[in-house]
Every structure is written in C-alpha cells, then in structure tokens.
C-alpha cells in the first residue's frame, strides 16, 4: 500500500514500492513540528561541478526534490535523460562519457576498415550487427540468463555448417563487449539503450578478430574518472562482470546465496526478478555474503522482491552495501528484521541500525509518527534503546534537530565511511 501523497509527488519521476515510501517518511521525520515541505533545489548548491556539467551533459536547474530522492532532468549530446538519485546520475555521467569514447572509436580508419571487411566475412550476419546493433543482446532482460548464445540459437531455425562458428563468434562478442564495458567503467547490463547499442557494435567488430582497436585503447580518463567508485568489492564485482556471462553470474550468485542458507524458492524468485540486472544480483549477493554470521539475510531478499523498477533495485543494492559496510567496519551485526516496511539490523554494540539510501531528507509529520511507532515497538536481544540511521545523502537541519531530540543518530554521507557502489 502506498502513501497517496508521496505517490502523487513522484508522478513526475519513477514510482517506488511500499518499502521505499516508508523509508522516505521515516527518514524525513523528527519531533513534533514545524514540518517541512519538499522544495526543488538549485544545481549549484546540490551537485559538484563534475556532476552538474561536462562536455557531454548539463543537469537542468532546478532539481526536482520529493523530500527523499532528487530527480534529475539531463540534457546530453545524445539526447535527454531522466534519472532518480545522485548515484544514478553518477552512473549516467560515466555512461555518457563511454558513449562518446565508443563513438570516437567508430570514427577511426581502423573502424571503417573493419566494417568493410565484415561485409565480405563468411559470417556476414556480423555486418548488420556492427552497423545496426540491437540495444540488448547479452543480458539486460532477465530472460537472457542462459547466455547470449541462447539468443542467437533460439532465433535460428536453420542448421548449417556455419552455425557453430556463428555461436562461437557471438560468445566472443559478448566477452569483448564486457571488456569494453569494464575498461570504460560502465555496467554491461545497463538499461541505457544507446550505450547498449554502442557496446554491442564495437563488441561485434572486435569479435571478428582482425580489428586492432581493443578495449585497452579506450581507457577511463577525464571527468568520468572522478565519478567512479573504487572499492575492493567493486574490483571483485568488476572482475566477475568482465569474465563471466549472465548464466555464469547466475550460477555464482545461486551458489553463494545457497551457502548463506537462503531457500531455493526465494533465490529463484530473486534471480528471476525483472527489476534486478545481473550486476544488481551480483553486488547484492556479495554484500550479503559479507554479513557472515548475521541472521535474517533471507528477510532482506524477501523485502527486495517488492522492487518494481530500476530505481527500487538501486536502492536495495545500496541498502545491502550499507549493512555490509557497517558490519565489517563499525559494529558486527547479529540479525536483520523487517518492521513496518523498514529493514532494521541489530548490532552487537547495542544500537539498531537502519540503512537509508536518500539524497536529501526533510522534516515530515508522517515520519515523526512512524519513527515513534518504530521506537515503541522494536525489541531485540542486546538492544540499548538507541537507533542509528545511515543515509547516503543529507537531511535538513530541522530533521537533524528532531532526530537528536528522539535520541536517534543520523550518519550522513555513508559512502564516505564505507564501500558503496553506484
């Protein structure tokens, strides 16, 4: 069930699911009044220069705010974009840079020669793939988990001697595409259709084998390099995404989740969930794997099944990483519970920790009342009566004051203290 007012406020952007609307109200709460209404925010006071503008994009001023997330309208060299959340904006900036670099490659003499050669290749189907690539091939829809080879095989009714070669070439294309994505610091399973087309195009060209322009020829640099999250887990996930296709990632995640004691039914629902890409699945799985000895990891995945879209998937991915970072670097967690739509983790240190991915929270009456209910109803072994809310962004001065009055600690900009991948 949604909070109608919040639902209406987000009509101009992406609608979130129950848990996210509840998160919004709690995060925006505090002691009794005066309450605040969300207000649009100026770009100059909200974003660092590299996110506000680059050679490829400009964020429109002002930025729409709903009291929880920020909604960005972006003018770019490649067309308009709308994204929700600062993390999603950082990801978009990297993707726009990658599109620009890939298009530069396609303007070289080497590229022109490769396209010409592909027209006379025994595998002539690659010419069309290079010049008119589809925007999804190696894994944006969840139905492609069997691997890119299944896409081609299922669409082919004729068997001939070249079939095996075609399948092998497609497998190679998928790997080359992932190499380019890794080197450019972007998600090979991104929902950005233009990025997918450009990655697929150069992937096909590289798969023919005679092209000398490799992924190493397009290194990350400039503005894009300043908005990349460099973390140990990020390196590990990046290696998995580069080396393994969708079916291999699924098998890896299935095995890891099974080892945690998650039931087979929940694992299947999660890995089949359309809101989560293979990258979402992998980051969340690795984050939960870091919660060694913590009860309730299945509770987290069951909550994540409520996700409806990419915005929701991003937020659950961030919540999992906050839990992991807190567990490994702040205080060991013992159990994760869901209460009134909230995920609450009990720490050995005594405090109850609530992970909150938000951009900017303000003071709301609904949050005031709900935070009181949570305080009154929560009980766990070792709980000392104190709550910590870890947020990825900031809250207003009024919200800070209200939380302090309730003996609730807000930790802002959690990503400065723990590893969080966008």
C-alpha positions in Angstrom: 0.0 0.0 0.0 1.3 3.4 -1.0 1.1 6.7 0.8 -1.0 8.6 -1.7 0.5 12.0 -1.2 4.0 10.6 -1.7 2.9 8.6 -4.7 1.5 11.7 -6.4 4.6 13.7 -5.7 6.7 11.2 -7.6 4.5 11.1 -10.7 7.0 13.3 -12.4 9.7 10.7 -11.8 9.8 7.0 -11.1 7.3 5.4 -8.7 8.8 3.4 -5.8 7.4 0.5 -3.9 6.0 0.3 -0.4 9.2 -0.1 1.5 10.7 2.9 -0.3 7.8 5.2 0.5 8.0 4.1 4.1 11.8 4.7 4.1 11.1 8.2 2.9 8.7 9.1 5.6 10.8 7.7 8.4 13.9 9.4 7.1 12.1 12.7 6.9 10.7 12.5 10.4 11.6 14.1 13.7 10.0 15.5 16.8 6.7 17.4 16.6 6.7 20.3 14.0 7.4 22.6 12.5 7.3 20.3 9.5 8.8 21.0 6.1 7.6 20.5 2.5 10.0 19.3 -0.2 11.4 22.1 -2.3 13.3 22.0 -5.6 17.0 22.5 -5.2 19.5 24.6 -7.2 22.1 22.7 -9.1 25.0 24.9 -7.8 24.1 24.1 -4.2 23.5 20.4 -4.7 26.0 18.9 -7.1 29.8 19.0 -7.5 30.8 20.6 -10.8 31.7 17.3 -12.5 28.1 16.1 -12.0 26.4 19.3 -12.8 28.0 19.7 -16.2 30.5 18.1 -18.5 31.4 18.1 -22.2 28.6 15.6 -22.8 25.8 16.8 -20.4 24.2 19.5 -18.4 21.8 19.0 -15.4 18.7 21.2 -15.7 18.2 23.8 -13.0 16.4 23.5 -10.6 16.5 19.8 -9.4 13.1 18.3 -8.5 13.0 17.0 -4.9 10.3 14.9 -3.2 11.8 15.1 0.3 13.6 11.9 -0.2 15.2 11.4 -3.6 16.3 14.0 -6.2 15.1 13.7 -9.7 17.4 14.9 -12.5 16.5 16.0 -16.0 19.6 15.9 -18.1 20.4 17.4 -21.4 23.1 15.5 -23.2 24.9 15.3 -26.5 23.0 12.1 -27.1 19.5 13.2 -26.1 17.6 13.9 -22.9 17.7 11.6 -19.9 15.7 11.4 -16.6 17.3 9.7 -13.6 16.4 9.3 -9.9 19.1 9.6 -7.3 22.6 11.0 -7.2 24.1 7.6 -7.6 22.1 7.1 -10.8 23.3 10.5 -12.0 26.9 9.5 -11.4 26.3 6.3 -13.4 24.8 8.2 -16.2 27.7 10.6 -16.4 30.1 7.6 -16.8 27.8 6.2 -19.4 27.7 9.4 -21.5 31.5 9.5 -21.4 31.6 5.9 -22.5 29.2 6.5 -25.4 31.4 9.4 -26.5 34.5 7.3 -26.4 32.9 4.4 -28.3 31.7 6.8 -31.0 35.2 8.2 -31.3 36.4 4.7 -32.0 33.8 4.3 -34.7 35.2 7.4 -36.4 38.6 5.9 -37.0 40.1 4.4 -40.1 40.5 1.1 -38.3 36.8 1.0 -37.7 35.9 1.8 -41.3 38.2 -1.0 -42.5 36.7 -3.4 -40.0 33.1 -2.6 -41.2 34.3 -3.1 -44.8 35.9 -6.4 -44.1 32.9 -7.7 -42.2 30.8 -7.2 -45.3 32.8 -10.0 -47.0 33.2 -12.2 -44.0 32.0 -15.8 -44.1 29.8 -14.7 -41.1 28.0 -12.0 -43.0 25.4 -11.6 -40.3 28.1 -9.7 -38.3 28.0 -6.8 -40.8 24.4 -6.0 -39.8 25.3 -6.4 -36.1 28.1 -3.9 -36.4 26.3 -1.3 -38.4 22.8 -1.7 -36.9 23.3 -3.3 -33.5 20.3 -4.1 -31.2 20.2 -2.4 -27.9 20.0 -5.6 -25.9 21.9 -8.8 -26.6 24.0 -10.0 -23.6 21.7 -9.5 -20.7 19.5 -6.5 -19.9 16.3 -8.6 -19.8 16.3 -11.3 -17.1 15.1 -13.8 -19.7 18.6 -13.8 -21.3 20.2 -15.5 -18.3 21.0 -18.6 -20.4 23.6 -16.5 -22.1 24.0 -14.6 -25.3 24.4 -17.8 -27.3 20.8 -18.8 -26.5 19.5 -15.6 -28.1 21.0 -16.5 -31.4 20.2 -20.2 -31.2 16.6 -19.7 -30.3 16.1 -17.2 -33.2 17.7 -19.6 -35.8 15.6 -22.3 -37.4 18.1 -23.4 -39.9 21.1 -25.6 -39.0 24.1 -25.4 -41.3 27.9 -25.9 -41.1 28.5 -22.3 -40.0 26.1 -22.5 -37.1 28.8 -23.5 -34.6 31.1 -20.7 -35.8 28.3 -18.2 -35.5 27.6 -19.2 -31.9 31.3 -19.1 -31.1 31.5 -15.6 -32.6 28.5 -14.4 -30.6 30.1 -15.8 -27.4 33.3 -13.9 -28.3 31.3 -10.8 -28.9 29.7 -11.0 -25.5 33.1 -11.2 -23.9 34.5 -8.3 -26.0 31.5 -6.2 -25.1 32.1 -6.9 -21.4 35.8 -6.0 -21.8 34.9 -2.6 -23.2 32.3 -2.0 -20.5 34.8 -2.9 -17.8 37.5 -0.6 -19.2 35.1 2.3 -19.5 33.7 1.8 -16.0 30.2 1.1 -17.1 27.6 -1.7 -16.5 27.4 -4.1 -19.4 23.8 -4.7 -18.4 22.8 -1.0 -18.1 19.3 0.0 -19.2 20.8 2.8 -21.3 19.8 1.7 -24.8 22.3 3.9 -26.6 25.1 2.6 -24.5 24.0 -1.0 -25.2 24.0 -0.3 -29.0 27.4 1.2 -29.0 28.9 -1.6 -26.8 27.3 -4.2 -29.0 28.6 -2.6 -32.1 32.2 -2.5 -31.1 31.9 -5.9 -29.5 30.9 -7.4 -32.8 33.7 -5.7 -34.6 36.2 -6.9 -32.1 34.8 -10.4 -32.2 35.9 -10.8 -35.9 39.5 -11.0 -34.7 41.2 -8.7 -37.2 40.4 -5.4 -35.6 43.4 -3.9 -33.7 41.4 -1.3 -31.7 41.0 -3.2 -28.4 39.3 -2.3 -25.2 42.7 -1.2 -23.8 42.6 1.6 -26.4 39.8 3.4 -24.6 40.9 4.0 -21.1 38.9 5.8 -18.4 40.1 9.4 -18.1 38.9 12.9 -17.6 35.7 13.8 -15.7 34.4 10.2 -15.9 37.4 9.0 -13.8 36.3 11.3 -10.9 32.9 9.7 -10.5 33.9 6.1 -10.3 33.6 4.2 -7.0 36.9 2.4 -6.4 36.5 -0.2 -3.7 37.7 -3.7 -3.0 34.2 -5.2 -3.6 33.9 -3.0 -6.7 37.1 -4.6 -8.1 35.8 -8.1 -7.3 32.4 -7.4 -8.9 34.1 -5.8 -11.9 36.2 -8.9 -12.4 33.1 -11.1 -12.3 31.2 -9.0 -14.8 34.1 -8.9 -17.2 35.0 -12.6 -17.0 31.5 -14.2 -16.7 28.4 -14.1 -18.8 24.9 -13.8 -17.4 24.4 -17.6 -17.0 27.7 -17.9 -15.1 26.9 -15.0 -12.9 23.5 -16.5 -12.1 25.2 -19.8 -11.1 27.7 -18.0 -9.0 25.0 -16.0 -7.2 22.8 -19.0 -6.7 25.6 -20.9 -5.1 26.6 -18.0 -2.8 23.1 -17.5 -1.7 22.5 -21.2 -1.1 25.6 -21.3 1.1 24.0 -18.5 3.2 21.0 -20.7 3.9 18.6 -18.8 1.7 15.8 -21.1 0.5 15.8 -22.3 -3.1 12.4 -20.7 -3.7 13.5 -17.3 -2.6 16.7 -17.5 -4.6 14.8 -18.3 -7.8 12.3 -15.5 -7.3 15.2 -13.1 -6.7 17.4 -14.2 -9.6 14.3 -14.2 -11.9 13.2 -10.7 -10.8 12.9 -8.3 -13.7 13.9 -5.2 -11.7 17.4 -6.6 -11.0 20.1 -6.9 -13.6 23.0 -9.4 -13.3 25.0 -6.6 -11.8 22.4 -5.8 -9.2 22.2 -9.5 -8.3 26.0 -9.8 -8.0 26.5 -6.7 -5.9 23.7 -7.6 -3.5 24.9 -11.2 -3.2 28.4 -10.2 -2.5 27.2 -7.7 0.1 25.1 -10.3 1.8 28.0 -12.7 1.7 29.9 -10.2 3.7 27.4 -10.4 6.5 28.9 -13.6 7.9 27.0 -15.0 10.9 24.1 -12.5 10.6 20.6 -13.9 10.8 17.9 -12.7 8.6 19.6 -12.4 5.2 16.6 -14.1 3.7 14.5 -11.4 5.3 16.5 -8.9 3.2 16.0 -10.8 -0.1 12.2 -11.2 0.6 12.0 -7.5 1.1 13.9 -6.9 -2.1 11.3 -8.9 -4.0 9.0 -5.9 -3.6 11.1 -3.9 -6.1 9.2 -2.7 -9.1 11.8 -1.0 -11.2 15.4 0.0 -11.6 15.1 2.8 -9.0 14.0 0.3 -6.4 16.7 -2.1 -7.4 19.4 0.6 -7.0 18.1 1.4 -3.5 18.1 -2.2 -2.3 21.6 -2.7 -3.7 22.7 0.3 -1.7 21.0 -0.9 1.5 22.8 -4.2 1.2 26.1 -2.5 0.9 25.4 -0.2 3.9 24.6 -3.3 6.0 27.8 -4.9 4.9 30.0 -1.8 5.5 28.5 -1.3 8.9 29.1 -5.0 9.8 32.7 -5.1 8.7 33.8 -1.6 9.7 31.6 -0.3 12.5 30.0 -2.9 14.7 29.1 -6.5 14.0 25.5 -7.2 13.2 23.6 -10.1 14.7 20.2 -10.0 12.9 18.2 -8.3 10.2 14.4 -7.7 10.8 11.7 -6.1 8.8 9.3 -3.9 10.7 6.7 -1.6 9.3 8.4 -1.9 5.9 11.8 -1.0 7.3 14.9 -3.1 7.4 16.5 -2.9 10.8 19.7 -4.5 11.8 20.7 -5.2 15.4 24.3 -4.6 16.3 26.5 -6.2 18.9 27.3 -2.7 20.1 23.6 -2.3 21.2 22.2 0.1 18.6 19.7 -0.8 16.0 20.9 0.4 12.6 18.6 1.3 9.7 20.1 1.6 6.2 18.6 4.6 4.3 19.6 5.4 0.7 18.4 9.0 0.2 19.6 12.2 -1.4 18.1 14.9 0.8 15.5 14.4 3.6 13.3 17.0 5.1 11.0 17.1 8.2 7.6 15.4 7.7 4.7 14.7 10.0 4.3 11.1 8.8 7.9 10.4 9.6 7.6 11.9 13.0 4.7 9.5 13.8 6.2 6.4 12.2 9.6 6.9 13.9 7.7 7.0 17.2 6.0 3.7 16.4 9.2 2.0 15.5 10.9 3.2 18.7 7.9 1.9 20.7 7.7 -1.4 19.0 11.2 -2.5 18.3 12.8 -5.0 20.7 15.8 -7.3 20.2 18.4 -9.0 22.4 21.1 -6.6 23.3 19.2 -3.5 22.1 20.2 -0.5 24.1 17.3 1.8 23.1 19.4 3.8 20.5 18.8 3.9 16.8 21.3 4.8 14.1 20.0 5.8 10.6 22.7 5.6 8.0 21.9 7.7 4.9 23.8 8.1 1.6 23.0 11.8 1.3 22.0 14.5 3.8 19.0 15.7 5.9 17.8 19.2 6.6 18.9 21.0 9.8 15.4 20.7 11.2 15.4 16.9 10.6 18.8 16.6 12.4 17.4 18.6 15.4 14.3 16.4 15.6 16.2 13.2 15.5 18.6 14.4 18.2 15.5 15.1 20.4 14.4 11.5 19.9 17.8 10.1 20.7 18.2 8.9 17.1 21.6 9.3 15.5 21.8 10.2 11.8 25.0 9.3 9.9 25.1 11.3 6.7 27.0 10.5 3.5 27.6 6.9 4.5 29.6 6.4 1.3 32.5 8.4 2.8 32.8 5.8 5.6 32.0 2.5 3.9 32.2 1.0 0.5 29.2 1.7 -1.7 29.0 1.1 -5.4 26.5 3.0 -7.6 
